[in-house]
Amino acid sequence: MNRAIKLLVLSSLVAINFFHAIGQSLSLNQREMEDYLRREQLLGKTDSTISFMIRPLYPQQSLKKDNGIDLDGTFTDEDLSKIKFRFLENKGRFQILPVMWRTQYNSNYAFGLNDGSMIPNRGLQHLISMGFYGEYGPFSIQLQPEFIHAANRDFQGFPTEHYGITWMRYYEWLNTSDIPERFGTSPYTRILPGQSSIRFNHRELSIGISTENLWWGPARRSSLLMSNHAPGFLHATINTREPINTPIGKFETQLIAGRLEDSGIAPPQTDISYAQTPLYVAKQESQNWRYISGFVLSYQPTWVPGLFLGFSSVSQMYNSDMSKFGDYLPLFNSQKGPESISRPDVDKRNQLSAGYFRWISPKGRFEFYGEYGSNGNSRSLHDFLINPDLNRAFSFGLTHLIPLKKTDAFMQVGLEITQTGQTIRENILAKNSWYTHPHVRHGYTHQGQVLGFGYGPGSNVISAELAWVRNFNKIGFQLEYINNNNDFYYFAFEESKDWRTKYVDIIPGFITEWRVSNLLLSATAQFQRTLNYKWYLRQTGDQYFVPGLDKNNTIGRLSATYIFK
């Protein structure tokens, strides 16, 4: 990542001297602005042909905005602005990007979702982002680094009081993924390239190098393949900035090739053993980085307004295992066939795919969406049709805006259900969970965090929201139920038939988003009630139903984004 930072800084110094209005992307860190655009689409106030299934968005092109950050035309005035101007006979353009500060607090243990470069942390954590955007002709540069500082205070992880055999089974997961409980033992400080890119743009297409976060899929809170839960990774990209119009419908797409890195953090209790056998199996050296390639396509049929269909596929493998063309673009070489046939080349790849839909109705002011994913791209169509539940994950959700008496005010109702936990016993016993892999033993992660659904392997979640909304303002209530790593739960406790120890979080919370002139404020207060923390429950007498290791956590989030005039 240090090389990426140097590359972006050097390129910015060259490009700033010869920067036409192409338009910057809308950072996934600015979710309040993205949610505003999504509501505007449901109200019929903005283009209904944008899928919102490939992000970041490019509002200037796709939604025909004056620029990518002034979404309603009231934030900036280009004629009077001193930090946003054109030059070289109006062919060049320069703009200071919004300054964003976000802080997050956990009182007792780590918790968080879709927070980008932030880490699992107890205590206070801060993220600061700012930068600039410049362009000239078809070339553009966006330099938007991120500064992160976390207190990283100590908290209880997987309890040492667990039986030895439970530790052994826990390490079956730790050895096939890189998801640390805690990022070291001291305060954590980093400067990352953040939402930066260098691009060549031509009409609908853009080609470049980027470290921006990506989001593939229609959901608001969960994405099976690409989300902003982990930091953005260095990647080359070919993508559309607005839909390509054809006689049969509109298409959006992206093709990426990038580099994933490990966390450098070892699991807890690496010296522990069971039956005189060490449980920890060291992963490949950190310099043996992982190559990731991916493809996503969204299609809106001409004859069905409001319907979007999509498909995405990703593959990662260690760079030392790469030797042929199919390793660089495995989308064209998935070698589908019966599971009984050995395919060593395929076994070295961690492949995931997903299909999804989104249906919007501006007349009814609602959206309904879903995503279905498969862990492994080598199953034949015949095998899939016989057993579609094998290695699957899914997400479904809806949003409805109910008009209120006050002009432009609505009650927003939202529900989303995501399940990555498996239901087939043989699959659970084989430890074939989402985001883990027997050969690519860092799992589907980057810098220690999952690239897809942030609650990780085997988790099942229900989220509900009820909020008053008006323009950029929002006041509401959220409730979330999380069944953590249900695959491990069944794997670890099937033999004992002890079904009391499900690791569950119940999280009610209040959310507020408010615009004050050019300042966008957001605050969240949540109370987390955890039952059987880390699956721990120890029988102490004859009573069967006994309390587990139940914990409470207070969560606070506050962010401020200032958009320069």
C-alpha positions as semicolon CSV with decimal commas, in nm:
position;residue;x (nm);y (nm);z (nm)
1;M;0,000;0,000;0,000
2;N;0,295;0,236;0,058
3;R;0,387;0,191;-0,309
4;A;0,029;0,273;-0,406
5;I;0,039;0,595;-0,203
6;K;0,364;0,703;-0,365
7;L;0,227;0,624;-0,710
8;L;-0,088;0,829;-0,654
9;V;0,100;1,125;-0,508
10;L;0,354;1,128;-0,792
11;S;0,081;1,103;-1,053
12;S;-0,109;1,390;-0,894
13;L;0,192;1,620;-0,916
14;V;0,225;1,543;-1,287
15;A;-0,145;1,549;-1,371
16;I;-0,231;1,871;-1,190
17;N;-0,047;2,070;-1,458
18;F;-0,275;1,956;-1,745
19;F;-0,595;1,875;-1,594
20;H;-1,340;1,904;-1,934
21;A;-1,598;1,798;-1,705
22;I;-1,581;1,421;-1,652
23;G;-1,693;1,398;-1,289
24;Q;-1,564;1,242;-0,970
25;S;-1,707;0,932;-0,807
26;L;-1,930;0,943;-0,499
27;S;-1,730;0,783;-0,218
28;L;-1,888;0,490;-0,035
29;N;-1,781;0,670;0,283
30;Q;-2,053;0,926;0,209
31;R;-2,348;0,690;0,255
32;E;-2,584;0,973;0,356
33;M;-2,547;1,126;0,009
34;E;-2,593;0,790;-0,162
35;D;-2,906;0,714;0,045
36;Y;-3,044;1,056;-0,055
37;L;-2,999;0,971;-0,424
38;R;-3,163;0,632;-0,374
39;R;-3,468;0,795;-0,212
40;E;-3,485;1,052;-0,493
41;Q;-3,498;0,765;-0,742
42;L;-3,786;0,598;-0,557
43;L;-3,969;0,931;-0,565
44;G;-3,919;0,965;-0,940
45;K;-3,703;1,277;-0,902
46;T;-3,391;1,130;-1,060
47;D;-3,303;0,885;-1,337
48;S;-3,484;0,553;-1,290
49;T;-3,245;0,363;-1,521
50;I;-2,953;0,361;-1,274
51;S;-2,931;0,021;-1,106
52;F;-2,743;0,121;-0,786
53;M;-2,591;-0,230;-0,815
54;I;-2,240;-0,118;-0,920
55;R;-2,086;0,145;-0,698
56;P;-1,925;0,394;-0,648
57;L;-2,161;0,607;-0,855
58;Y;-2,062;0,883;-1,097
59;P;-2,352;1,129;-1,044
60;Q;-2,235;1,382;-1,304
61;Q;-2,259;1,127;-1,584
62;S;-2,522;0,877;-1,468
63;L;-2,760;1,124;-1,303
64;K;-2,669;1,434;-1,506
65;K;-2,569;1,642;-1,204
66;D;-2,362;1,959;-1,234
67;N;-2,087;1,782;-1,039
68;G;-2,045;1,467;-0,843
69;I;-2,090;1,613;-0,494
70;D;-2,354;1,885;-0,537
71;L;-2,646;1,643;-0,564
72;D;-2,932;1,893;-0,544
73;G;-2,761;2,202;-0,686
74;T;-2,761;2,399;-0,361
75;F;-2,416;2,325;-0,215
76;T;-2,176;2,496;-0,454
77;D;-2,152;2,797;-0,682
78;E;-1,883;2,743;-0,941
79;D;-1,881;3,109;-1,053
80;L;-1,800;3,231;-0,701
81;S;-1,607;2,937;-0,561
82;K;-1,241;2,977;-0,476
83;I;-1,171;2,606;-0,438
84;K;-1,350;2,487;-0,751
85;F;-1,252;2,641;-1,083
86;R;-1,183;2,585;-1,451
87;F;-0,872;2,681;-1,643
88;L;-0,696;2,644;-1,979
89;E;-0,989;2,796;-2,171
90;N;-1,236;2,600;-1,954
91;K;-1,093;2,265;-2,067
92;G;-0,943;2,190;-1,727
93;R;-1,121;2,160;-1,395
94;F;-1,004;2,144;-1,036
95;Q;-1,210;2,090;-0,722
96;I;-1,147;2,037;-0,353
97;L;-1,335;1,727;-0,236
98;P;-1,546;1,721;0,081
99;V;-1,370;1,692;0,414
100;M;-1,505;1,402;0,619
101;W;-1,449;1,317;0,984
102;R;-1,600;1,003;1,136
103;T;-1,563;0,869;1,486
104;Q;-1,684;0,542;1,633
105;Y;-1,696;0,419;1,993
106;N;-1,740;0,069;2,140
107;S;-1,752;0,044;2,518
108;N;-1,672;-0,324;2,584
109;Y;-1,581;-0,513;2,267
110;A;-1,536;-0,464;1,892
111;F;-1,833;-0,421;1,662
112;G;-1,890;-0,253;1,326
113;L;-2,013;-0,299;0,970
114;N;-1,936;-0,130;0,638
115;D;-1,691;0,114;0,795
116;G;-1,415;0,095;0,533
117;S;-1,065;0,145;0,667
118;M;-1,174;0,130;1,030
119;I;-1,079;-0,182;1,226
120;P;-1,252;-0,399;1,490
121;N;-1,184;-0,177;1,791
122;R;-1,277;-0,116;2,153
123;G;-1,268;0,249;2,254
124;L;-1,259;0,550;2,024
125;Q;-1,165;0,533;1,657
126;H;-1,134;0,816;1,405
127;L;-1,125;0,837;1,026
128;I;-1,043;1,161;0,843
129;S;-1,062;1,195;0,465
130;M;-1,002;1,487;0,229
131;G;-0,846;1,553;-0,111
132;F;-0,896;1,697;-0,456
133;Y;-1,023;1,606;-0,800
134;G;-0,879;1,731;-1,132
135;E;-0,933;1,659;-1,499
136;Y;-0,826;1,765;-1,844
137;G;-0,974;1,619;-2,161
138;P;-1,017;1,242;-2,105
139;F;-0,774;1,224;-1,810
140;S;-0,877;1,256;-1,446
141;I;-0,722;1,213;-1,106
142;Q;-0,889;1,181;-0,770
143;L;-0,662;1,193;-0,467
144;Q;-0,857;1,127;-0,147
145;P;-0,640;0,957;0,119
146;E;-0,765;0,843;0,460
147;F;-0,613;0,882;0,805
148;I;-0,719;0,625;1,068
149;H;-0,643;0,619;1,437
150;A;-0,792;0,366;1,681
151;A;-0,738;0,331;2,055
152;N;-0,741;-0,048;2,004
153;R;-0,800;-0,121;2,371
154;D;-0,791;-0,476;2,501
155;F;-1,114;-0,677;2,519
156;Q;-1,213;-1,038;2,576
157;G;-1,193;-1,258;2,269
158;F;-1,266;-1,630;2,238
159;P;-1,281;-1,738;2,604
160;T;-0,985;-1,940;2,727
161;E;-1,232;-2,136;2,945
162;H;-1,367;-2,317;2,639
163;Y;-1,295;-2,691;2,633
164;G;-0,989;-2,802;2,437
165;I;-1,198;-2,972;2,170
166;T;-1,391;-2,647;2,116
167;W;-1,063;-2,463;2,065
168;M;-0,958;-2,731;1,817
169;R;-1,276;-2,679;1,616
170;Y;-1,244;-2,301;1,641
171;Y;-0,899;-2,322;1,488
172;E;-1,047;-2,507;1,190
173;W;-1,193;-2,166;1,102
174;L;-0,898;-1,952;1,213
175;N;-0,662;-2,153;0,992
176;T;-0,874;-2,092;0,679
177;S;-0,935;-1,718;0,712
178;D;-0,755;-1,399;0,813
179;I;-1,007;-1,225;1,042
180;P;-0,827;-1,110;1,360
181;E;-1,021;-1,049;1,679
182;R;-0,793;-0,756;1,759
183;F;-0,538;-0,572;1,547
184;G;-0,233;-0,597;1,765
185;T;-0,187;-0,483;2,123
186;S;-0,121;-0,109;2,082
187;P;-0,297;0,195;1,933
188;Y;-0,348;0,160;1,558
189;T;-0,258;0,445;1,318
190;R;-0,250;0,430;0,938
191;I;-0,254;0,656;0,632
192;L;-0,409;0,481;0,332
193;P;-0,467;0,590;-0,030
194;G;-0,840;0,575;0,038
195;Q;-1,083;0,670;-0,239
196;S;-0,817;0,761;-0,495
197;S;-0,791;0,688;-0,868
198;I;-0,620;0,779;-1,195
199;R;-0,835;0,732;-1,506
200;F;-0,873;0,767;-1,881
201;N;-1,238;0,834;-1,965
202;H;-1,419;0,804;-2,299
203;R;-1,795;0,849;-2,321
204;E;-1,954;0,584;-2,096
205;L;-1,630;0,397;-2,025
206;S;-1,345;0,455;-1,781
207;I;-1,011;0,276;-1,757
208;G;-0,772;0,330;-1,470
209;I;-0,601;0,237;-1,145
210;S;-0,787;0,284;-0,819
211;T;-0,792;0,209;-0,446
212;E;-1,160;0,302;-0,406
213;N;-1,403;0,080;-0,219
214;L;-1,636;-0,117;-0,445
215;W;-1,993;-0,230;-0,388
216;W;-2,156;-0,493;-0,610
217;G;-2,519;-0,583;-0,552
218;P;-2,853;-0,414;-0,479
219;A;-2,867;-0,432;-0,098
220;R;-2,831;-0,134;0,134
221;R;-2,649;-0,309;0,422
222;S;-2,512;-0,635;0,283
223;S;-2,323;-0,746;-0,025
224;L;-2,203;-1,102;-0,071
225;L;-1,904;-1,023;-0,295
226;M;-1,800;-0,658;-0,271
227;S;-1,877;-0,406;0,003
228;N;-1,704;-0,126;0,191
229;H;-1,651;-0,330;0,507
230;A;-1,276;-0,365;0,441
231;P;-1,033;-0,098;0,320
232;G;-1,022;-0,042;-0,054
233;F;-0,758;-0,248;-0,237
234;L;-0,530;-0,153;-0,525
235;H;-0,688;-0,259;-0,855
236;A;-0,700;-0,191;-1,227
237;T;-1,050;-0,129;-1,356
238;I;-1,254;-0,102;-1,674
239;N;-1,601;0,020;-1,589
240;T;-1,902;0,214;-1,712
241;R;-1,977;0,552;-1,558
242;E;-2,331;0,557;-1,692
243;P;-2,549;0,289;-1,854
244;I;-2,475;0,189;-2,213
245;N;-2,799;0,219;-2,412
246;T;-2,882;-0,059;-2,661
247;P;-3,203;-0,162;-2,843
248;I;-3,264;-0,441;-2,588
249;G;-3,189;-0,240;-2,275
250;K;-2,922;-0,065;-2,071
251;F;-2,603;-0,221;-1,939
252;E;-2,359;-0,133;-1,661
253;T;-2,042;-0,330;-1,601
254;Q;-1,701;-0,346;-1,434
255;L;-1,396;-0,567;-1,475
256;I;-1,120;-0,553;-1,213
257;A;-0,782;-0,709;-1,138
258;G;-0,616;-0,628;-0,807
259;R;-0,395;-0,716;-0,514
260;L;-0,512;-0,834;-0,172
261;E;-0,293;-0,817;0,138
262;D;-0,299;-0,993;0,473
263;S;-0,339;-0,838;0,817
264;G;-0,007;-0,956;0,957
265;I;-0,191;-1,044;1,281
266;A;-0,174;-1,396;1,424
267;P;-0,482;-1,563;1,577
268;P;-0,518;-1,576;1,960
269;Q;-0,343;-1,845;2,163
270;T;-0,116;-1,965;1,882
271;D;0,071;-2,186;2,129
272;I;-0,236;-2,386;2,226
273;S;-0,250;-2,758;2,146
274;Y;-0,498;-3,043;2,173
275;A;-0,405;-3,409;2,216
276;Q;-0,041;-3,296;2,193
277;T;-0,105;-3,149;1,846
278;P;-0,051;-2,775;1,784
279;L;-0,373;-2,615;1,661
280;Y;-0,223;-2,316;1,481
281;V;-0,105;-2,375;1,123
282;A;0,089;-2,077;0,991
283;K;-0,032;-1,927;0,663
284;Q;0,183;-1,845;0,363
285;E;0,424;-1,558;0,401
286;S;0,278;-1,210;0,375
287;Q;0,491;-1,126;0,071
288;N;0,304;-1,399;-0,118
289;W;0,015;-1,169;-0,193
290;R;-0,316;-1,271;-0,348
291;Y;-0,437;-1,179;-0,694
292;I;-0,808;-1,103;-0,731
293;S;-1,008;-1,066;-1,050
294;G;-1,376;-0,994;-1,081
295;F;-1,655;-0,909;-1,319
296;V;-2,001;-0,761;-1,267
297;L;-2,281;-0,691;-1,516
298;S;-2,615;-0,518;-1,465
299;Y;-2,894;-0,520;-1,723
300;Q;-3,223;-0,331;-1,744
301;P;-3,459;-0,478;-2,006
302;T;-3,622;-0,219;-2,233
303;W;-3,964;-0,381;-2,203
304;V;-3,971;-0,402;-1,819
305;P;-3,918;-0,053;-1,671
306;G;-3,784;-0,054;-1,316
307;L;-3,638;-0,406;-1,329
308;F;-3,263;-0,464;-1,302
309;L;-3,088;-0,801;-1,332
310;G;-2,724;-0,864;-1,248
311;F;-2,443;-1,116;-1,222
312;S;-2,100;-1,097;-1,060
313;S;-1,806;-1,333;-1,017
314;V;-1,474;-1,306;-0,833
315;S;-1,168;-1,527;-0,798
316;Q;-0,859;-1,497;-0,580
317;M;-0,543;-1,705;-0,555
318;Y;-0,186;-1,674;-0,432
319;N;0,040;-1,506;-0,687
320;S;0,288;-1,796;-0,657
321;D;0,018;-2,035;-0,788
322;M;-0,047;-1,834;-1,104
323;S;0,093;-1,974;-1,427
324;K;-0,154;-1,942;-1,716
325;F;-0,414;-1,715;-1,873
326;G;-0,704;-1,881;-1,692
327;D;-0,551;-1,777;-1,359
328;Y;-0,570;-1,409;-1,456
329;L;-0,923;-1,425;-1,597
330;P;-1,079;-1,737;-1,440
331;L;-1,423;-1,618;-1,548
332;F;-1,340;-1,777;-1,882
333;N;-1,187;-2,091;-1,732
334;S;-1,399;-2,212;-1,439
335;Q;-1,378;-2,578;-1,552
336;K;-1,731;-2,672;-1,452
337;G;-1,804;-3,039;-1,394
338;P;-1,907;-3,304;-1,140
339;E;-1,764;-3,269;-0,789
340;S;-1,628;-3,624;-0,805
341;I;-1,372;-3,517;-1,067
342;S;-1,048;-3,377;-0,928
343;R;-0,946;-3,034;-1,062
344;P;-0,623;-2,927;-0,885
345;D;-0,605;-2,592;-1,067
346;V;-0,957;-2,500;-0,962
347;D;-0,890;-2,607;-0,602
348;K;-0,620;-2,341;-0,575
349;R;-0,872;-2,067;-0,647
350;N;-1,125;-1,918;-0,411
351;Q;-1,418;-1,844;-0,642
352;L;-1,751;-1,681;-0,559
353;S;-2,040;-1,575;-0,779
354;A;-2,378;-1,409;-0,732
355;G;-2,690;-1,323;-0,926
356;Y;-2,926;-1,047;-0,822
357;F;-3,226;-0,835;-0,905
358;R;-3,371;-0,499;-0,809
359;W;-3,723;-0,381;-0,888
360;I;-3,819;-0,017;-0,828
361;S;-4,155;0,155;-0,862
362;P;-4,146;0,538;-0,845
363;K;-4,527;0,532;-0,863
364;G;-4,546;0,310;-0,555
365;R;-4,232;0,464;-0,397
366;F;-4,077;0,127;-0,315
367;E;-3,795;-0,107;-0,410
368;F;-3,756;-0,482;-0,368
369;Y;-3,421;-0,652;-0,420
370;G;-3,240;-0,979;-0,371
371;E;-2,904;-1,151;-0,418
372;Y;-2,822;-1,522;-0,439
373;G;-2,459;-1,634;-0,421
374;S;-2,265;-1,955;-0,472
375;N;-1,937;-2,038;-0,296
376;G;-1,748;-2,196;-0,585
377;N;-1,793;-2,145;-0,959
378;S;-1,723;-2,499;-1,077
379;R;-2,060;-2,664;-1,020
380;S;-2,243;-2,768;-1,333
381;L;-2,595;-2,643;-1,405
382;H;-2,723;-2,997;-1,347
383;D;-2,573;-3,011;-0,996
384;F;-2,706;-2,665;-0,915
385;L;-3,061;-2,750;-1,019
386;I;-3,057;-3,071;-0,812
387;N;-2,919;-2,905;-0,497
388;P;-2,942;-2,522;-0,511
389;D;-2,897;-2,494;-0,134
390;L;-2,539;-2,627;-0,143
391;N;-2,276;-2,359;-0,072
392;R;-2,530;-2,083;-0,112
393;A;-2,587;-1,746;0,054
394;F;-2,863;-1,496;-0,006
395;S;-2,997;-1,153;0,079
396;F;-3,344;-0,999;0,034
397;G;-3,468;-0,653;0,121
398;L;-3,725;-0,385;0,059
399;T;-3,770;-0,011;0,114
400;H;-4,096;0,181;0,105
401;L;-4,153;0,556;0,137
402;I;-4,490;0,651;0,287
403;P;-4,589;1,017;0,222
404;L;-4,670;1,240;0,519
405;K;-4,874;1,560;0,533
406;K;-4,569;1,782;0,540
407;T;-4,429;1,859;0,194
408;D;-4,144;1,633;0,084
409;A;-4,154;1,438;0,414
410;F;-4,189;1,060;0,421
411;M;-4,183;0,766;0,657
412;Q;-3,916;0,526;0,535
413;V;-3,969;0,158;0,613
414;G;-3,687;-0,087;0,542
415;L;-3,622;-0,457;0,599
416;E;-3,322;-0,668;0,498
417;I;-3,242;-1,036;0,559
418;T;-2,902;-1,190;0,485
419;Q;-2,790;-1,549;0,537
420;T;-2,442;-1,690;0,477
421;G;-2,492;-1,980;0,722
422;Q;-2,527;-2,320;0,557
423;T;-2,817;-2,563;0,595
424;I;-2,662;-2,884;0,454
425;R;-2,494;-3,094;0,724
426;E;-2,219;-3,236;0,502
427;N;-2,126;-2,886;0,393
428;I;-2,097;-2,763;0,752
429;L;-1,886;-3,061;0,861
430;A;-1,656;-2,999;0,563
431;K;-1,606;-2,641;0,694
432;N;-1,693;-2,508;0,350
433;S;-1,819;-2,173;0,474
434;W;-1,839;-1,843;0,295
435;Y;-1,520;-1,632;0,312
436;T;-1,302;-1,929;0,416
437;H;-1,094;-2,156;0,190
438;P;-0,878;-2,469;0,246
439;H;-0,602;-2,358;0,007
440;V;-0,627;-1,978;0,001
441;R;-0,615;-1,983;0,378
442;H;-0,638;-1,606;0,423
443;G;-0,998;-1,641;0,310
444;Y;-1,188;-1,378;0,117
445;T;-1,035;-1,085;0,305
446;H;-0,816;-0,779;0,263
447;Q;-0,600;-0,646;0,547
448;G;-0,784;-0,870;0,793
449;Q;-1,143;-0,779;0,705
450;V;-1,402;-0,954;0,487
451;L;-1,453;-0,803;0,141
452;G;-1,819;-0,911;0,127
453;F;-2,074;-0,929;0,410
454;G;-1,895;-0,781;0,709
455;Y;-2,041;-1,008;0,979
456;G;-1,833;-1,286;0,829
457;P;-1,864;-1,663;0,774
458;G;-2,185;-1,842;0,860
459;S;-2,374;-1,538;0,988
460;N;-2,750;-1,483;0,958
461;V;-2,888;-1,132;1,005
462;I;-3,223;-0,953;1,009
463;S;-3,224;-0,570;0,997
464;A;-3,527;-0,341;1,022
465;E;-3,559;0,037;1,003
466;L;-3,833;0,295;1,053
467;A;-3,741;0,659;0,992
468;W;-3,877;1,003;0,911
469;V;-3,696;1,143;0,607
470;R;-3,699;1,472;0,420
471;N;-3,436;1,564;0,161
472;F;-3,099;1,506;0,336
473;N;-3,256;1,479;0,684
474;K;-3,344;1,158;0,863
475;I;-3,450;1,058;1,215
476;G;-3,529;0,697;1,289
477;F;-3,500;0,367;1,473
478;Q;-3,310;0,053;1,375
479;L;-3,322;-0,301;1,508
480;E;-3,078;-0,575;1,415
481;Y;-3,065;-0,945;1,503
482;I;-2,736;-1,126;1,434
483;N;-2,676;-1,499;1,463
484;N;-2,295;-1,509;1,451
485;N;-2,119;-1,787;1,255
486;N;-2,393;-2,044;1,275
487;D;-2,174;-2,285;1,076
488;F;-1,919;-2,299;1,359
489;Y;-2,199;-2,340;1,612
490;Y;-2,334;-2,655;1,446
491;F;-1,986;-2,788;1,368
492;A;-1,860;-2,743;1,724
493;F;-2,162;-2,861;1,920
494;E;-2,328;-3,124;1,700
495;E;-2,147;-3,409;1,875
496;S;-2,249;-3,295;2,224
497;K;-2,602;-3,207;2,106
498;D;-2,583;-2,895;2,323
499;W;-2,806;-2,649;2,138
500;R;-2,807;-2,375;2,401
501;T;-2,500;-2,179;2,299
502;K;-2,593;-1,984;1,988
503;Y;-2,392;-1,659;1,976
504;V;-2,656;-1,389;1,920
505;D;-2,655;-1,008;1,911
506;I;-2,972;-0,801;1,951
507;I;-2,905;-0,435;1,867
508;P;-3,164;-0,157;1,886
509;G;-3,051;0,191;1,792
510;F;-3,138;0,546;1,696
511;I;-3,010;0,723;1,383
512;T;-3,003;1,090;1,287
513;E;-2,886;1,258;0,968
514;W;-2,916;1,634;0,926
515;R;-2,799;1,902;0,687
516;V;-2,682;2,235;0,826
517;S;-2,594;2,460;0,531
518;N;-2,297;2,285;0,367
519;L;-2,240;2,048;0,658
520;L;-2,388;1,696;0,661
521;L;-2,409;1,550;1,010
522;S;-2,483;1,191;1,107
523;A;-2,515;1,028;1,450
524;T;-2,601;0,675;1,564
525;A;-2,653;0,544;1,918
526;Q;-2,693;0,168;1,969
527;F;-2,716;-0,076;2,257
528;Q;-2,578;-0,424;2,189
529;R;-2,706;-0,714;2,397
530;T;-2,495;-1,024;2,333
531;L;-2,612;-1,368;2,441
532;N;-2,355;-1,647;2,483
533;Y;-2,060;-1,429;2,377
534;K;-1,829;-1,634;2,153
535;W;-2,057;-1,938;2,205
536;Y;-1,957;-1,973;2,571
537;L;-2,181;-2,152;2,821
538;R;-2,059;-2,385;3,094
539;Q;-2,292;-2,621;3,280
540;T;-2,242;-2,573;3,656
541;G;-2,515;-2,793;3,808
542;D;-2,827;-2,992;3,736
543;Q;-3,017;-2,695;3,590
544;Y;-3,030;-2,718;3,210
545;F;-3,117;-2,361;3,114
546;V;-2,837;-2,155;3,265
547;P;-2,713;-1,809;3,166
548;G;-2,427;-1,799;2,920
549;L;-2,154;-1,540;2,893
550;D;-2,391;-1,249;2,825
551;K;-2,245;-0,906;2,760
552;N;-2,353;-0,549;2,689
553;N;-2,189;-0,300;2,457
554;T;-2,264;0,066;2,388
555;I;-2,198;0,185;2,034
556;G;-2,177;0,546;1,922
557;R;-2,100;0,685;1,578
558;L;-2,069;1,045;1,469
559;S;-1,967;1,184;1,132
560;A;-1,945;1,526;0,972
561;T;-1,893;1,597;0,602
562;Y;-1,828;1,952;0,485
563;I;-1,885;2,033;0,117
564;F;-1,697;2,342;0,007
565;K;-1,897;2,614;-0,167
